[in-house]
Amino acid sequence: MVNRVAFFADKDEVEAYFGLKTKKEVIFEPSYNMAAGTQLPVILLNEETENTEIQRVRWGKTTDSDQKNLTVYNEELKAFLRSKKTKRCVVALSGFYIWKKDDPNKQPFFVRMLNDSVMAVAGLYDYENEIVTLVTADSNTLIQPMTEHMPLLLNRALSDSWLDKKISMDELLKNSEDLYKLTDLSVLKVSKKVNDLKNNDPKLIQPIPK
């Protein structure tokens, strides 16, 4: 499961990537260690104006003790959608953390785009509970040795399509397959301080020697 992410892209970079404008500066407040219950930057389609909007939405947590709905695997999407009052959204991230399977040392790694400051991730917005869930897919060959699932990454064009409810989920999932090559992503070994949610500063994403 993906349970820790980071966001530190500049306002101008996010606005340019998604073709939107907002005066809500607080949306772009950086955070380097985001977990369940934190507010993620989420892009939604306003169906009345047909314009994209950005807001902060709580990540997969409805109560202090509820850790559910952080992610949903793409093969479980249809069942998930039947059980939730949701619509598709895109989550703007800078990267996500992963840990090697069965690693007793709990060594974290940070995954980010190699040549882009924005990582667009497919999401689902539960408008009844006002929470967001990240969509995950099978990890590519770069991530697979560490974890089976990774966020479903979108590019600029596919982000628009993901928000368009007229385009079927099956078509979107097919178009997202092998969207990014291994050379598009960077996996960095980072400080174990990530493991403590009280730590939240730029040093967390700085690579350390492997």
N, C-alpha and C positions, 0 to 999 in steps of 0.2 A: 504494500500500500504506500502511496505517496502521502506523507503526513506532515511535510515541512517544506515551505517554499520561501522565496524572497522576491521583493519588488523594490527597485531603486532607479527605474528609468526616469528620465527627465520628462516634464510635462510636454514640452515641444516634441519630443521623440514619440511619445504615445499618441498625441494628437495627429501628428503627421502620418503615423503608421495606420491608424484607423480612420483617418479623414473626419475628425470631429473637433469641436471646440467646447471648452467649458471654463467658467470662472471659478470653479470650486478647487482652490489650491490644495485643500486638505486631502483631496483624493490622491494626490501624488506624494504624500509624505512617505519617505522611504522606510522600509523595514526589512531586516536581514534574517529574521528568524520567525516566520509566521506559521502558526499551527491552528488547530481546530478552535473556532470561536473568534478568530481575528477577522478583520475586515479586508477583503480582497478587492482590487479594482476590477470592475465588471462592466463589459460593454453590452448594452441591450438595445433592441430596436423598438423605438416608440411607434406603435402601430397606428397611432392617430396622425402623427406628423411624417412618418416613414423616415425619420432621422435616427442616426445612432446616438446614444447617450452613454455617459460613463458615470458610475456611482460606486460607492463602497458597499459591499454586501458581506454579511457574516458567512464564514466558511463552515458549512456542515455541522452546525451545532445549535440545538434548540434549547437546551438546558445546560446547567453547569456540569451535569454528570453524563450527558449524552455525547458520545464520540462518533455517532453514526453519520452516514451520508457525506463523508469526506470525499469519497470517490465512487464511481460506478464503472465497472468494466464494460467495454463496448458490446460484448455479447449478452449483457444483462440489461441493455438499454431499454428494450421494448417493454419488459416487465416493470422496470423502474418507472417508465413514463406512464404506464397504466395505473400505477399506484400513487402517483404524485401529481399535484397541480403545478406543472412546470412548463417552461418554454426555454428554447435554446439561448445561450449567451456565450460570450467569449471572455475569458479571464486574461488580463494583461499581467504577465509576470516578467521577472528578470532571470529566473531559473528555479530549480528545485533540488532538494537534497535527497541522496539515496545512501543506503547502507548495504554492504555485502551480506548476502544471505548467510545466516548462522555464524556471523562474525562475533566472537565473544568480546572483542575489543571495541565494538560499536564505532568503528572508524567511519566518519561521514565523508561523502564526496558531493561536490556541487556541480550540477549540470547546467550549462548556459549555452546560448547561441554563440557560435564562434565569431560571426560577422554582423550581428544585429544586437541592439540593446533591448529589444522587446521580444519576449517569447509569448506568442498567442496560443492559448490552450482552450480546447473545447470545454464548455461547461453547460450546466443545466440550472436554471433559476427557479426555485420553488417559491412562487409568489404568494402562496398561502402562509408559509412560515418565514418568508423572506430570508432564505439561505441559498447558498450556491454549492453545487457539487461538481467536482472535476471529473471529466470523462477520461478514462485510461484505456490503453490498448496494449497489445503485446510489445514488449521492449524490443528495440532493434539490436543488432549484433554488438553494438558498442555497450549498451546498458544491460543486455541479457545476462552476462556473467555475474552481475550484482543483484538484479531483481527482475522478476518476471514481467511486471507491468510498469508502464511509464505514462505520463500525461499524453493525451492525444494532441499532437502539435498541429497547428494550422499555419498557413502562410496568409499574406494579405488578402488575396482573392478568395481563398477558402473561408476566411473569417467572415466575409460578406455573405457567402453562400450558407454558412452555418446559421446565420441570423435569419435567413430567408425560409420561412416555414413552408413555402411552396416546393422547396427542394427536399426530396425524400432523404431520410436518415441513411438508408442503404446506399444511395448514390454518394452521399457525403463521406461515409466510412470508406467506400471504395476509392474515392478520389484522394483520401488522406493516406492511403497505404504507400509506404516508401517515399513519402513526400520529401523527407530530408535524408541526405546521405551522411555517412559517418563523419565526413569532413565538415559538416555543418554544425556539429555539436562539440563542445569541449567538456571533459570530465576532469575535475580538479580535486585532488585530495586536500581537505581543509581541516581546520582545528576541531578537536573534540568538544570545544566549548559550545558548539552548535547543539550538543545533546542537552544542554541546560537552557530552558526557555527564558531564563532571566537574562541571558546574554543576547544582545542585539546591537551590533555595530558593524561597520564595514570590514573590520579585521576578520570576521567570520568567513568571508568568501575569498580571502587571500590564500593562494595555493601554498602548500608546504611541501618540502621534498618528499618524494615517494621512496 
